[in-house]
């Protein structure tokens, strides 16, 4: 037992007192996991196409989203868990109706993201 337990308060990671939007990086806890919490009522909202040099696991907690994972598109609903392996281009967007909430687990002590050109937005293939 070399490490001591650590506790984060909501104010340590959340954008505000009510929303589930924010993040913490594992390096501040002494672990190799970074977690992002996403929440939005806006249809179409979500991160741009991007990749990471590590795996990312998504837990859909509420709502519906269209996930792009490489060449695959998946409509995910509350309760589903998805994996974007290391280097896989991915994104998601809220399909509505209502709020989308996800917990995004990055298997890294720090958050590293490369935003990629999105063929859906540029009209290319």
SEZAKE-64323 format. One line per field, with one value per atom (N, C-alpha, C): x, y, z; residue number from 0; atom name. Coordinates in steps of 0.02 Angstrom, whole numbers, padded with zeros to 5 digits. Atoms other than C-alpha are relative to their C-alpha. Layout:
N
xx	X, ...
yy	Y, ...
zz	Z, ...
num	NUM, ...
atomo	CA, ...
//
This chain:
125
xx	00042, 00000, 00044, -00044, 00118, -00037, 00037, -00016, -00058, 00057, -00148, -00062, 00061, -00330, -00006, 00012, -00379, -00073, 00071, -00547, -00004, 00013, -00605, -00070, 00066, -00749, -00026, 00030, -00870, 00033, -00031, -00791, 00070, -00067, -00624, -00003, 00003, -00689, -00058, 00061, -00863, 00000, 00007, -00901, -00041, 00041, -01035, -00032, 00028, -01136, -00054, 00057, -01277, 00014, -00009, -01210, 00052, -00050, -01114, 00045, -00045, -00989, 00066, -00066, -00804, 00047, -00048, -00651, 00050, -00059, -00510, 00052, -00055, -00340, 00032, -00027, -00267, 00065, -00065, -00096, -00009, 00012, -00173, -00021, 00018, -00231, 00053, -00052, -00076, -00022, 00023, -00163, 00001, -00004, -00167, -00069, 00067, -00351, -00022, 00028, -00424, -00074, 00071, -00613, -00030, 00037, -00720, -00074, 00072, -00903, -00030, 00031, -01008, -00075, 00072, -01183, -00021, 00027, -01284, -00071, 00069, -01466, -00003, 00001, -01417, 00008, -00004, -01453, 00057, -00058, -01298, 00064, -00060, -01178, 00042, -00048, -01024, 00069, -00068, -00837, 00011, -00018, -00758, 00035, -00037, -00680, 00071, -00066, -00521, 00025, -00027, -00407, 00045, -00043, -00301, 00054, -00052, -00138, -00011, 00019, -00231, -00074, 00071, -00400, -00045, 00051, -00558, -00064, 00062, -00713, -00055, 00056, -00882, -00056, 00059, -01026, -00056, 00057, -01191, -00047, 00040, -01283, -00071, 00068, -01432, -00002, 00010, -01501, 00020, -00018, -01457, 00054, -00054, -01301, 00019, -00029, -01230, 00076, -00072, -01052, 00031, -00042, -00926, 00063, -00059, -00792, 00036, -00032, -00673, -00050, 00048, -00781, -00071, 00065, -00926, -00040, 00046, -01077, -00047, 00042, -01176, -00046, 00046, -01332, 00000, -00007, -01300, -00053, 00051, -01429, 00025, -00018, -01421, 00011, -00017, -01337, 00052, -00050, -01223, 00070, -00070, -01034, 00035, -00035, -00922, 00075, -00072, -00735, 00027, -00039, -00627, 00072, -00069, -00459, 00049, -00054, -00298, 00006, -00010, -00279, -00062, 00062, -00459, -00034, 00037, -00541, -00071, 00067, -00702, -00030, 00038, -00836, -00069, 00071, -01015, -00039, 00043, -01163, -00067, 00065, -01324, -00054, 00055, -01471, -00067, 00062, -01601, -00052, 00018, -01732, 00029, -00023, -01668, 00076, -00070, -01502, 00038, -00048, -01354, 00050, -00051, -01241, 00044, -00048, -01084, 00055, -00062, -00938, 00052, -00050, -00782, 00065, -00058, -00639, 00060, -00062, -00467, 00053, -00048, -00337, 00070, -00061, -00201, -00002, -00005, -00140, -00015, 00014, -00162, -00045, 00044, -00285, 00041, -00036, -00207, -00048, 00049, -00315, 00027, -00016, -00279, -00065, 00060, -00423, 00017, -00011, -00440, -00048, 00048, -00516, -00059, 00061, -00695, -00029, 00026, -00746, -00075, 00071, -00929, -00012, 00007, -00900, 00033, -00036, -00780, -00026, 00028, -00876, 00046, -00047, -00726, -00014, 00008, -00708, 00055
yy	-00059, 00000, 00063, -00058, 00135, 00066, -00062, 00260, 00006, -00013, 00341, 00013, -00016, 00352, 00076, -00071, 00520, 00010, -00017, 00605, 00067, -00063, 00737, 00023, -00029, 00853, 00022, -00022, 00904, 00064, -00064, 01077, -00009, 00014, 00995, -00018, 00022, 00934, 00028, -00018, 00998, 00074, -00068, 01153, 00044, -00035, 01202, -00050, 00043, 01134, -00049, 00040, 01060, -00046, 00040, 00993, -00055, 00053, 00834, 00015, -00019, 00924, 00022, -00016, 00928, -00058, 00055, 00819, 00003, 00002, 00762, -00043, 00038, 00699, -00043, 00049, 00545, 00020, -00019, 00623, 00036, -00036, 00730, -00047, 00050, 00572, -00055, 00052, 00468, -00064, 00060, 00350, 00013, -00005, 00315, 00002, -00006, 00357, 00073, -00068, 00525, -00008, 00008, 00546, 00068, -00059, 00672, -00015, 00005, 00702, 00049, -00041, 00767, 00003, -00009, 00839, 00058, -00053, 00940, -00015, 00005, 00971, 00016, -00024, 01041, -00058, 00052, 00923, 00018, -00010, 00901, 00016, -00016, 00946, -00062, 00053, 00841, 00021, -00018, 00840, -00007, 00008, 00860, -00068, 00062, 00711, 00007, -00003, 00670, -00071, 00064, 00531, 00011, -00001, 00487, -00054, 00053, 00389, -00053, 00050, 00275, -00016, 00020, 00185, 00049, -00039, 00279, -00042, 00036, 00199, 00051, -00045, 00288, -00037, 00026, 00256, 00051, -00045, 00330, -00007, 00001, 00376, 00022, -00025, 00468, 00024, -00026, 00508, -00047, 00037, 00454, 00039, -00032, 00489, -00041, 00034, 00448, 00003, 00006, 00387, -00020, 00021, 00379, -00029, 00036, 00251, -00029, 00020, 00239, 00006, 00001, 00189, -00019, 00025, 00130, 00056, -00045, 00232, -00042, 00037, 00175, 00050, -00039, 00248, -00033, 00025, 00228, 00032, -00023, 00243, -00014, 00007, 00252, -00073, 00068, 00098, -00033, 00030, 00062, 00025, -00015, 00058, -00013, 00006, 00087, 00011, -00006, 00076, 00030, -00026, 00183, -00019, 00020, 00093, 00056, -00048, 00192, 00018, -00023, 00298, 00001, 00002, 00272, 00068, -00063, 00431, -00011, 00008, 00458, 00067, -00057, 00582, -00025, 00015, 00584, 00064, -00059, 00700, -00019, 00010, 00717, -00004, 00008, 00651, 00025, -00022, 00709, -00056, -00061, 00726, 00002, -00007, 00794, -00004, -00004, 00786, -00064, 00055, 00676, 00007, 00003, 00625, -00060, 00055, 00522, 00007, 00001, 00472, -00032, 00020, 00457, -00014, 00022, 00357, -00006, -00001, 00392, -00039, 00042, 00261, 00032, -00040, 00390, 00046, -00045, 00495, 00073, -00068, 00651, -00003, -00006, 00709, 00023, -00016, 00707, -00011, 00006, 00740, 00034, -00029, 00769, 00008, -00014, 00854, -00014, 00023, 00783, 00035, -00025, 00849, -00048, 00042, 00787, 00001, 00003, 00728, 00017, -00016, 00749, 00076, -00073, 00935, 00034, -00030, 00966, -00024, 00027, 00863, -00049, 00048, 00750, -00070, 00071, 00562, -00020
zz	00000, 00000, 00000, 00005, -00063, -00009, 00013, -00114, 00049, -00044, -00007, -00044, 00036, -00063, -00008, 00013, -00140, -00015, 00011, -00149, -00035, 00035, -00271, 00018, -00009, -00233, -00068, 00063, -00370, -00026, 00019, -00369, -00030, 00027, -00416, -00075, 00070, -00586, -00039, 00036, -00629, -00021, 00026, -00732, 00048, -00049, -00605, 00047, -00053, -00459, -00025, 00021, -00563, -00059, 00060, -00727, 00010, 00003, -00762, -00060, 00054, -00873, 00032, -00027, -00832, -00008, 00006, -00813, 00057, -00043, -00704, -00035, 00029, -00758, 00053, -00047, -00678, 00032, -00028, -00653, 00067, -00063, -00514, 00056, -00050, -00427, 00008, -00002, -00461, -00034, 00035, -00583, -00075, 00073, -00770, -00034, 00029, -00802, 00006, 00002, -00855, -00019, 00012, -00853, -00019, 00022, -00948, 00009, -00007, -00910, -00051, 00051, -01055, 00014, -00007, -01041, -00044, 00041, -01167, -00020, 00024, -01211, -00075, 00069, -01382, -00049, 00052, -01527, -00047, 00043, -01633, 00037, -00038, -01493, 00013, -00013, -01461, -00023, 00019, -01489, -00075, 00071, -01662, -00010, 00016, -01751, 00027, -00031, -01657, 00015, -00021, -01597, 00061, -00059, -01445, -00008, 00002, -01423, 00055, -00050, -01301, -00012, 00006, -01288, 00038, -00035, -01240, 00004, -00012, -01165, 00015, -00009, -01175, 00035, -00033, -01056, -00013, 00012, -01116, 00060, -00061, -00957, -00011, 00014, -01031, -00072, 00067, -01202, -00056, 00061, -01379, -00036, 00037, -01480, -00060, 00058, -01650, 00009, -00007, -01624, -00066, 00056, -01765, 00032, -00026, -01722, -00060, 00063, -01869, -00056, 00056, -02018, 00020, -00024, -01911, 00034, -00035, -01855, 00043, -00048, -01703, 00034, -00041, -01626, 00068, -00068, -01441, 00045, -00047, -01303, 00071, -00070, -01114, 00018, -00021, -01041, -00044, 00045, -01190, 00018, -00010, -01176, -00066, 00064, -01327, 00011, -00003, -01358, -00065, 00057, -01473, 00015, -00012, -01482, -00017, 00012, -01482, -00074, 00068, -01639, -00044, 00040, -01699, -00003, 00004, -01766, 00026, -00029, -01670, 00019, -00024, -01620, 00019, -00012, -01558, 00001, -00003, -01566, 00030, -00032, -01468, -00054, 00047, -01569, 00029, -00031, -01443, -00002, -00034, -01391, 00071, -00068, -01227, 00007, -00019, -01139, -00016, 00008, -01182, 00056, -00052, -01038, -00012, 00008, -01061, 00052, -00039, -00952, -00046, 00049, -01060, 00036, -00038, -00987, -00046, 00039, -01060, 00038, -00033, -01021, -00004, -00001, -00990, 00061, -00057, -00845, -00019, 00024, -00953, -00062, 00058, -01086, -00059, 00062, -01260, -00057, 00054, -01413, -00063, 00064, -01597, -00039, 00040, -01689, -00073, 00068, -01865, -00048, 00050, -02027, -00004, 00001, -02035, -00071, 00068, -02209, -00005, 00000, -02160, -00001, -00002, -02133, -00060, 00056, -02278, -00068, 00062, -02406, -00034, 00030, -02440, 00022, -00020, -02423, 00045
num	0, 0, 0, 1, 1, 1, 2, 2, 2, 3, 3, 3, 4, 4, 4, 5, 5, 5, 6, 6, 6, 7, 7, 7, 8, 8, 8, 9, 9, 9, 10, 10, 10, 11, 11, 11, 12, 12, 12, 13, 13, 13, 14, 14, 14, 15, 15, 15, 16, 16, 16, 17, 17, 17, 18, 18, 18, 19, 19, 19, 20, 20, 20, 21, 21, 21, 22, 22, 22, 23, 23, 23, 24, 24, 24, 25, 25, 25, 26, 26, 26, 27, 27, 27, 28, 28, 28, 29, 29, 29, 30, 30, 30, 31, 31, 31, 32, 32, 32, 33, 33, 33, 34, 34, 34, 35, 35, 35, 36, 36, 36, 37, 37, 37, 38, 38, 38, 39, 39, 39, 40, 40, 40, 41, 41, 41, 42, 42, 42, 43, 43, 43, 44, 44, 44, 45, 45, 45, 46, 46, 46, 47, 47, 47, 48, 48, 48, 49, 49, 49, 50, 50, 50, 51, 51, 51, 52, 52, 52, 53, 53, 53, 54, 54, 54, 55, 55, 55, 56, 56, 56, 57, 57, 57, 58, 58, 58, 59, 59, 59, 60, 60, 60, 61, 61, 61, 62, 62, 62, 63, 63, 63, 64, 64, 64, 65, 65, 65, 66, 66, 66, 67, 67, 67, 68, 68, 68, 69, 69, 69, 70, 70, 70, 71, 71, 71, 72, 72, 72, 73, 73, 73, 74, 74, 74, 75, 75, 75, 76, 76, 76, 77, 77, 77, 78, 78, 78, 79, 79, 79, 80, 80, 80, 81, 81, 81, 82, 82, 82, 83, 83, 83, 84, 84, 84, 85, 85, 85, 86, 86, 86, 87, 87, 87, 88, 88, 88, 89, 89, 89, 90, 90, 90, 91, 91, 91, 92, 92, 92, 93, 93, 93, 94, 94, 94, 95, 95, 95, 96, 96, 96, 97, 97, 97, 98, 98, 98, 99, 99, 99, 100, 100, 100, 101, 101, 101, 102, 102, 102, 103, 103, 103, 104, 104, 104, 105, 105, 105, 106, 106, 106, 107, 107, 107, 108, 108, 108, 109, 109, 109, 110, 110, 110, 111, 111, 111, 112, 112, 112, 113, 113, 113, 114, 114, 114, 115, 115, 115, 116, 116, 116, 117, 117, 117, 118, 118, 118, 119, 119, 119, 120, 120, 120, 121, 121, 121, 122, 122, 122, 123, 123, 123, 124, 124, 124
atomo	N, CA, C, N, CA, C, N, CA, C, N, CA, C, N, CA, C, N, CA, C, N, CA, C, N, CA, C, N, CA, C, N, CA, C, N, CA, C, N, CA, C, N, CA, C, N, CA, C, N, CA, C, N, CA, C, N, CA, C, N, CA, C, N, CA, C, N, CA, C, N, CA, C, N, CA, C, N, CA, C, N, CA, C, N, CA, C, N, CA, C, N, CA, C, N, CA, C, N, CA, C, N, CA, C, N, CA, C, N, CA, C, N, CA, C, N, CA, C, N, CA, C, N, CA, C, N, CA, C, N, CA, C, N, CA, C, N, CA, C, N, CA, C, N, CA, C, N, CA, C, N, CA, C, N, CA, C, N, CA, C, N, CA, C, N, CA, C, N, CA, C, N, CA, C, N, CA, C, N, CA, C, N, CA, C, N, CA, C, N, CA, C, N, CA, C, N, CA, C, N, CA, C, N, CA, C, N, CA, C, N, CA, C, N, CA, C, N, CA, C, N, CA, C, N, CA, C, N, CA, C, N, CA, C, N, CA, C, N, CA, C, N, CA, C, N, CA, C, N, CA, C, N, CA, C, N, CA, C, N, CA, C, N, CA, C, N, CA, C, N, CA, C, N, CA, C, N, CA, C, N, CA, C, N, CA, C, N, CA, C, N, CA, C, N, CA, C, N, CA, C, N, CA, C, N, CA, C, N, CA, C, N, CA, C, N, CA, C, N, CA, C, N, CA, C, N, CA, C, N, CA, C, N, CA, C, N, CA, C, N, CA, C, N, CA, C, N, CA, C, N, CA, C, N, CA, C, N, CA, C, N, CA, C, N, CA, C, N, CA, C, N, CA, C, N, CA, C, N, CA, C, N, CA, C, N, CA, C, N, CA, C, N, CA, C, N, CA, C, N, CA, C, N, CA, C, N, CA, C, N, CA, C, N, CA, C, N, CA, C, N, CA, C, N, CA, C, N, CA, C, N, CA, C, N, CA, C
//
